[in-house]
Amino acid sequence: MNFKNIVSIVVGMLFAAFVFQNAEMVEVRFLVWSAQASRALVLICVFCLGLIVGWFPSWMKRKECAKDEDEAR
């Protein structure tokens, strides 16, 4: 296992422990919309959204590099 995998596992375990300790219901409000949801569910959704937002620029750059590589051939 490389360092990146170990760090990912540790962060995932810490996140899971944090989520399980914060399972009570909370009110989520956005503009005129309001809903009751488990804090754990809200945390998981925000975490996943953060992963997607962080991954997207990297994916776009790799896609652009692959396109440039294909054009160079």
C-alpha positions in Angstrom: 0.0 0.0 0.0 1.3 3.4 -0.8 1.0 6.5 1.3 -2.0 7.9 -0.5 -4.0 4.8 0.1 -3.1 4.8 3.8 -4.1 8.4 4.2 -7.4 7.8 2.4 -8.2 4.9 4.7 -7.4 6.9 7.8 -9.5 9.9 6.6 -12.4 7.6 5.7 -12.3 5.9 9.1 -12.2 9.3 10.9 -15.1 10.5 8.8 -17.1 7.4 9.5 -16.6 7.8 13.3 -17.6 11.4 13.1 -20.7 10.6 11.1 -21.9 7.9 13.4 -21.5 10.2 16.4 -23.7 12.9 14.8 -26.8 11.0 13.8 -29.5 13.3 15.3 -32.1 15.0 13.1 -31.4 18.6 12.0 -33.3 21.1 9.9 -31.6 21.9 6.5 -32.6 25.2 4.9 -31.7 26.4 1.4 -33.3 29.5 0.1 -37.1 28.8 0.4 -36.6 25.1 0.8 -36.5 23.4 4.2 -36.3 19.8 5.3 -35.6 17.5 8.3 -32.7 15.1 7.7 -30.3 13.1 9.7 -27.1 15.0 10.3 -25.2 11.9 9.3 -27.0 11.9 5.9 -26.2 15.6 5.5 -22.6 15.0 6.3 -22.3 12.1 3.8 -23.9 14.2 1.1 -21.7 17.2 1.6 -18.6 14.9 1.8 -19.5 13.2 -1.5 -20.2 16.6 -3.1 -16.8 17.8 -2.0 -15.2 14.7 -3.5 -16.9 15.3 -6.8 -16.0 19.0 -6.9 -12.4 18.2 -6.0 -12.2 15.4 -8.5 -13.8 17.2 -11.5 -10.9 19.6 -12.3 -8.4 16.8 -12.1 -10.6 14.7 -14.5 -10.9 17.7 -16.9 -7.1 18.2 -16.9 -6.4 14.5 -17.6 -9.0 14.5 -20.4 -7.3 17.6 -21.9 -3.8 16.1 -21.6 -5.1 12.9 -23.3 -6.6 15.0 -26.2 -3.3 16.9 -26.6 -1.4 13.6 -26.6 -3.7 12.2 -29.3 -3.2 15.3 -31.5 0.5 15.1 -31.1 0.6 11.6 -32.7 
